[in-house]
Structures are given as C-alpha cells and as structure tokens.
Amino acid sequence: MIDKGRLEIKMGAYGTAPATALADPGLLPRIQEYRRLAGARMVPLDRKDIRLRIPAGEHHVSRKVDGEFTVLVFDGKEAITVNPGGTVRVGLPFLAEAAERLGKAGLKKALVAGELYVARPDGKRPRVHDVIQVARKPDSPADLDTLRFAVFDLIEPAFPTFAETWKQIKKIFDGGQRIHPVDATAASKVDDIERLFAEWTEKEGAEGIVVRSDAAGTFKVKPRRSIDAAVIGFTEGVDDRKGMLHDMLVALMRQDGSFHIFARVGGGYTDDERRAFLSDLKDLTCESEYAEVNPDHVAYQMVKPEWIVEVSCLDLVAQTTRGGTIDRMALQWDSGGTRWRSLRRLPLSSTLSPNFVRRRGDKTLRPEDLKLSQVTEVVEVPLADRDARQLALPKSQVLKREVYTKSMKGQVMVRKLVLWQTNKESEGRHPAFVVHYTDFSPNRKTPLEREIRVSSSRGQIDALWAELAAENIVKGWVKT
C-alpha cells in the first residue's frame, strides 16, 4: 500500500509518510471527500435544541471522542491509517489487532472511519493534543501503546443503512482492546437522548454526543463554549434592518499584544441591543489598512478596541476538511491609538454557531483576559506561541495598474486590471504573481464581478494580463 522507502521511523515499527507515498493516489481524495460530506450532513446542536430539533424515532447515540479523525485502510493483509491532512501511519500497536479482526471477518479490503485517541493513564478525558504529542514524538513503546482507535463508521464495505453498518462494526470490533466501537446505545425517545447527554457530557466530561438516524439524519450535540473577545469591527443591517447592528467582528489577543481575528458574531442580540450597539460602535470607528467583509459582502467598519464581549459557540474547528490550517488575520493596534495595521494570516480556528452573550465590563484589553488559550486548550493551533510581529510577511509590490471607464445611459462603468508581485512565494501558500480584473457595471444584476489569475512566472502572468485585457478592454473603453 505504501512505498516503505519513504517512511520516517519514529520508534520501533512505527513510522509516518506523506500521502504521496501511497500506491493508490486516489485514496487521500476519497478520505477527504468522505470527511467533507460527513461534516456537511452533521447538524450542530446544543442541549436546548435536542427537544426542538431531533424528532422522536429510532436513534443511534454515541459518545463523541476528542481525538483525530482518521481512516484505517486494510488490504487483506496489513493495516495503515491515513488522515485528511495526508499523514500516513504504519506500525502502531492497534493496527495489528485491526488487521487480525478484519481478516477473521473475511474482508479482503476495508476503509474504517474512526477517532485516533490516547487512553490516558489517569482516566481523564482524552484530548486531541494528546494524540498529536504521542504520534509526533512518542517517549517510549508504552507511550505509543496508549494510542487507541474508536470506530464509528465503515466507508468500505458500504451498507444501505447505518443500522446495518453498526451491526457489522460490532461484529468485527466488539471486545477489542486497542481498537473498538465508540461507546454507543440505541434511543427511541428524546428523553433518552437528553439523559445520555447529561450522563456522558455534563457528568463524565465527554466532548459531546452524536445522534444518528437513517430517517432523520445526523446531529452533533455539544455544550456551548464561552469565550471572551474584543470587538474590532461591525456591519450595519440593510433594507428593513437598516439602523440595526448586523454583526460584530471579534478578536482574541496573542501574548505579543496583537489581535487575532476570531469570529463574526451575528446572533444572540435583541433588536434593542442591535439599535443601541450600532449607535455606540459608530462613535468608535477608526482607520484600518486591513479590510474584511461579512458573508453578505458588506465591509466591516473597524473600531477602536474598547469593547469586550462574551460570545458562545457550539464548536471550534482548527482544520479544513483536507487537513489544512484555518488562517485568520493578526492585526496590530498602532501605538498612536488611531488605526489598525495588518501583520499576517496565522492559524486559528473557525467557530460553529457563534452567539453574543453579554458585554464584559469586568475584563480589560490584555492577553490574560482575552487569551488565545481559550482556543488552544480545545484544539491544536500551530504557531500560537509565536510573536506575530516577527512573523509579518513581506509587502506586495504593485507592478502594473490600469483603469478604464465607459458611460452608458447616464451610468459610468469601470474595468480595472491590477498586477502585483506578492514577494511571499517562499511561504508555500502564496503565488509569486497575481493579476486581478474588476468589472463594475451599476446596471447589471450583479454590479461587481471579479476574476483572478495567478502564476509563478513573470512571463506567464504578463501573458495572462494581455489575455484579460484583449477580452475585456474593447472599443468604447477609455483609459483614465
């Protein structure tokens, strides 16, 4: 299944490799697509939503494990794991047990979805940080032997219903020591689901529960998490919501004093709060070299960092479905107290269902009150302890800019081409050159349209510029 010459041995038989070492190049995309679809189908809820959103019926309720989503791959002889980020692992102690059980079940190949977690010696709830620490650099064979695999689904072989899938999971993995089914039980009443949530999550400290039904779908139920953050921007409602707050842009503080954008918070306000908050925040508007828009493409008005609010959310997610980081802009409030300055995008998280709870007059603008660890205690965030000011990216350089206008029916249309060199290609996340084409026509149903072309070659980006200009700057357009 894998080119073993590309394995990096960590300890004994345990080693890791990139997904490019897999013999089947389609395996990683298949795993990433499974995770994307599973996430899209799962409805996030909190406890009060159980009775409101989950219909009565036959449900499968499982304890949510705080680990790393991973897929176990079996070829009839041996087993390996692959996660959506493209890390392949071989030689883990539970893999031998998995291969033995799958072989006895008569399977020639299998893809098994589950959570890789650490069975902590102190019996406390496992955390994803534990997995990352042990899997990256195990201290001993005993340390490595704490890794467990909790099975919650079969990708292959596939069955028509989840009830049939779970029956097969139990048949293969029930009674396993290092690999086993997730803790689960059947529930036919909403009261039973509430009881399981109270027992597993509120009493025993589990991350949450997952409720599956072939008829009603899949629900993820977790307690809401409270986080204190600074308000750094806002947008106003439109149409019948004009004169009211639409949402707030909030940020956490890094230890270096910079502000790391955390979330857009659009829910949880009363109408009276929306009116009052909008009026008060307008008095705090300031200049900013950074601009961001809300999901309705309305630009945030940036404000002086004076307000602190408590927000709640259902979940924090630190990775994309492909295993990449979720990057947010880190900003510096300048020493003169007049404007925001961009530092760079750094990994943080996305939030599920963020809601405003209250203003916090008892908190101050300091890292101790708005700490980044409110997130890092829950999910793994790379570079969280680094000084964002020292990680600032090189500035881009505009190489060419041309603007053209044309009048029609009393309206002025604008077409603009901008070419710049990013100077950031060494970061591995940015192209060397970008050409951006903007077409504004007030008479169109969609007034503003954009097109972007990128390249690592100056010659190619010049050719792409020429192509865009030839297609769009035709007779009647006047250069300004």
N, C-alpha and C positions, 0 to 999 in steps of 0.2 A: 504493500500500500504506500510505502514511503521510501525515498532514497536515503538509506541509513548513513550514507557518507556525509549527509548534511546535518546530522544530529549533533546537537551540543549536549554532551553528557553532564548532568547536574550532580548525580550521585548514584553509584551502583548501576543498575539497568535503566534508571530514569533519565530521560533526555527530552529535549524540545527541538522543534524545527519549524521553519516558516511553511505556510501553506503551499508555496511554490515547489516544495519538496514532495508533495503528494503525487502519486502516479495518476490519479484521476483529477484533472484540472476543473471538472465541473462540481466537485464535492463542496468546496467552500461556498460558491454562489448558491448552491442548493440549501446549505445550512443557513446562510444569511437570509435567504428568501423565506425559509420556514420561520425564522425569528421575526422577520418583518410582519408576516401575515398573522402570526400568533399574537403579536403585540397590537396589531390593528383590530383584531377581533375581541380583545380583552377590554371590558368596560371597567374603569376605576371607580370605586365607591368608598365612602366611609360608613361607619356603623349606622348612622341615622338613615342612610339610603337603603339598607338591607330590606327593610319592610316596604319601602316606597318603590324600589326598582326591581327586586327579584321576585318573580311570580312563584306561587305555590306549584309544586310538582316534584318529580324525582331529580335530585341533585347529587353530584359527587363533590364533596367538600374536602379539600386538602390543606395541610399546614404549609404556609409559604416559607421556604428555606432561603436564608440570606447567604447566598453563595454566588458562584459564577456560572451563568448559563453555558452549558457545554453539550456537545453531541458525541456520544460514544459510537465508534464505527467498527463493525465486525465483518471480517471477510471469510468466515468459516473456519479460520484457524487462530487468528490473533485479533486483539482489540487495541485501538488507539482512541484518543479524543481529539476533537477539533473544536475550537471556539470561534465565534463570528469574527473576532479580530484577526484570525488566521494563525493562531498558535496551535501547533500540533504537539501532543504529549504522548510519549510511549513509556512503557516500563513501570507505571505506577502500580502499587500492590493490588488495588481493586480491579485492575484490568485483567489480570489472570483469572480472578474469580468470575468476572463478567464473561470472558471467553468460554470458560468451562460451562457456565449455566446456559449460555446461548447455544453452545454446541450440543448439550444434552437435550435442548428443546428441538433439535433437528433443523436449526436455521443455518443456511449457507451464507447469508449476509443480513446485516441489520443496521439501522440507524436509530439510536436510542437517545431521546432528549431528556436532560435532567439538570440538576444543580450539583456542581462540584463544591463541596464544603469541607470544613475542618471540624472533626469531632473533638471539641475542646476537653482536655483532661479535667477542668474544673466544673464541667457540666453546664456551663453558661451558654447562652445563645451564640451560635457561630456567626461570624461576620465575614463579609466579602474580603475585608482587609487581611483576615487570617489566611484565606486561600492564596491571595497574592503573595504574601510573605513566604509561606511554605513552598508554594510552587516555583517561585523565582529562585529562592536560595534556602533549601532545607538544611537544618543544622545537623541532622542525624537521620539514620534509617527509621528510628522511632518517630521522629518528627514527620517524615514522609508518610508513614503508616497511618497518620491521623486523617489523611485525605479520604473522604467518602464520596459516594455518588448516589444521589437520591433521584430515582427515575419517576418522571411524571407523564411521559408520552412516548409513543412509538411512531417514528416517521416512516420507517420501513421495517417489517411489513406493515402495510396500511390496512385498516379495518373500516367498515362503513359507519360505525358509531363509536363514540368514546366508551360506552359501556362494554363493548367487545374488546376495545383496546385495553381497558383497565383489567379486564379478566385475564388477558394474555400477559400483561405486566406482572400481575400477582402470581400467575402460574410459573413464570420464569424466575422472578427475583424474590418472591416471598421467602423470608427466613435468611436472606443474605446477610453477611457480616459487614463487608466493606461496600457492597452495592445492594440497594434495597429500594422498594417503592417508597414514595413520600408517604408520610402519615396521612391517612385519608379515611373517610367514612361516608356512608350514604345518609342523606337527609331529605325527608319528604315535606317538612314543614318549615316555614320561615322562622318559627320559634327555635327550631333545632339549629338553624344556621346562626342565629344570634347567640345561642348558648355556646356553640363551638368557637365563635369569635371571642366571646368573653373568656372562655377557658384557655384557649391556645394563645391568644394575643394579649389580652389585658391581664390575665393571671400569670401565664407562663412566659410572657415576653417574646412570643414569636413575631416575625415581621408582619404577618397578616394571614389571610386565608384566600384560597382560590376556589370559586364555586363554578362548577361546570354542569351544563345540561345540554343534552342533544337537541332539546326543543327550544330552550330559552337563550342559549349562548354561554359565554364565559365571563365571569366577573372577578375582579381582584379587589378585595376588601382590606383596607389598611387604616390604622388610626391616623388622623390628621396630625401633621407635624408643625409646630410653631417656630417661626424664625423672625428675628429682629433685623431690620434693614433700613437703610437711609433712602429717602425719596430724592431722586436726582432729575426727574422729568415727569411730564404729564401730557395727555392729549385731551382735547375737548370733544364732546359728542357732536354729531351732525344731525341735520333735519330736526325731528321732534325732540332730540336730546341735546340740542344746542343750548349753551348756558349751563351745561352739567358736565362734570368730570366723566371722561370715558375710561381712562385707566392711568395708573402710575407706573413709572419705570423706577425700580428699586435696585439698590446695590449693597453688597457686603464690603467690609474693609479688610484688606490684607495687612499683614504685620508691618509692611513698609509704609502704611498710611494711604495707599492708593485705594480707589473704589472699584470693585469688580462687579459689573452688571450681573444681577442675579435673576430677575424675573420682571414680566409685565403683569401687573395685578389689576384685573378688570372687574372682579366680583366681590361681593360682601358689603357693598356700600348701600345705605339708604338713599333715597332721592334727595333728602335734605342735606345729607353729607356730600353728595355729588355737587350740589349747588354751592355749599359753603367752602368745600375744599378747592373747587375751581377758582373761586374768587380769591382765596388766600394764597394759593400757589402762583397765581398770576403776578402777585406782588414780589415773588422771589425769582422771577425769570432772569436769566443771565446769558452771557455769550458762551459759545462752545465751538471748538473746532471739530467736534465729533457730532454726527447726526445719525439718528436711528428712527425707523418708522414702526408703527404698530401694525397688526395684521390687516388693518383696513387701509394701509399705505398712507396714513396720516403721520406727519413728522412730530416727534416729541418736542415740546418746549422744555429746554433744560432749565433747572432751577438751582439756586444755591443750596448746598447740603445742610439744611437746618432741621427738617422733619425726620423723625424716626418712627417707624410703624412696625407693628407686629402683623405678620402675614402667616397664613396656614396653607399647607399643601398636602395632597394625598401621597405624593411620592417624589423622590429625587432620582434622576436618571443621569448617569455620568458618561454613557457611551451611546453611539448611534447603533442602529441595527447591524451595521457592518463592523462594529467594534472600534470605531474611531472616537476621538475625544469630542466633546461638545464645548466649543470655544466661545467665550464671551469677552467683550472689550473691557480692559482695565483702563481706568481714567485717573488723571491727577488733577486735583483742585489746586489751582496755582496759589502761590504764596501771597499774592496780592488780593485774593478773595474775589476775583471778578469773572473768571472763565474756567471752563473745562478743557483739559489738554489730553489728547489720545496718547496712550502708551503702546499697547499692543493687545491682540486677542490671545487669551490664555485659557487652558482647560478649566471648566467649572461643571455645570450641570444644567439640565432642563427640569422644569417643575410641572407636575400634573395638578391641574385644578387649583391654582393659587388664589386665595381669597384674602381680602383685607379684614383684619380683626379689630384693631384699635390703634390709636396714636400712643406712643410711649414717651411721656414727659419725664419719666424716671431714668431714661437712658441718655447717653451722650455720644457725640461723634468721636469714638475712639475704637481701635481694633478689639479691645476687650469686650465692648458691648455689642459690636456688630461683626463678630469674629467669623472668619471663613470656616472655622472648625464646626460651625453649625451644619455645614455640608460635609466636610471631610470626615466627620465622625460617623457618617452614614454611608458614603460612597468614596471610592478611591479617586483622588483628583491629582494628576501629575503636576509637578511644579508649584504646588500650593504653598510651599515654604520658601519659595524663591522671591527675590526682590524684583517686582515688575518693572521698576525703573531701570534696572540693569539689563532687562530683557527686551528693551524697546527695539523695534525693528528699524532698519534703515528707511529713510524717507524715499518716497517715489519721486520720479522726475518726469514732468510733462515734456514730451518731445515734439508734439505737434497738436494744434487745436484749430479747427475751422468751424465757423458758424454761418449758416445760410438761412435767408428768410424769403417768404413769398406771401403776398396778400391775396385773399380771395373772399369775396362777399363781406368786405369790411373787417375781416379777421386776419391776424398775422400768424402764419405757420412758421415753425422753426425746425431746422435739422442741424444737428451738431455732431461732429466727429472729434474725438479726443484720443490721442495715442500717448501712452506713458510706459516708462521702464520702472518695474517695481523695485529693483535692487534687493529683492527678498527671495530669489530663487534658491539660494543656499539653504533656506529653512525647510525646503522639501514640500511646502504646502502652497507655494505661490508660483505662477508662471513668470517668466522673465519679462514678457511684454504683453500689454493689453491694449486693444482698441475698442472704444465704447461709442456706439452710434445711438443717438437720441432723436426721436421724431415726435414733435408736438404739433397737434392739429386740434384746435378747440371745437371744430365742427364734427369731429368723429365721435363715435360711441365710446371708444377708448382713447381719450385725448393723448395720452403719453404712451409711446411704445419704445422699447429699448432692444438693442442687440449687442452682444459682447463676443469678441473673438480674442483668443489668446495664442501665444506661441513662445517657444524658447529661442527663436531665431529672429534677428532684426530684419533680415531679408524677407522672411516669410510674413512677418507682421506688416511690413510695408506693402507687400502684395495684397494682403487682406484688406488693408486700408484702401488701396486703389480699387479693389473689387467692390467694397461697400460704397465708395464714392461714385463709381460708374453706374451702379444700380439705382442710387437714390438721389444723387445731385444731377438732375437733368434740366432741360430747358425751363426757364422761368424762375429758377432759384438764384438769388443774388447773395454773393459773399459779403459779409459785414465785417 
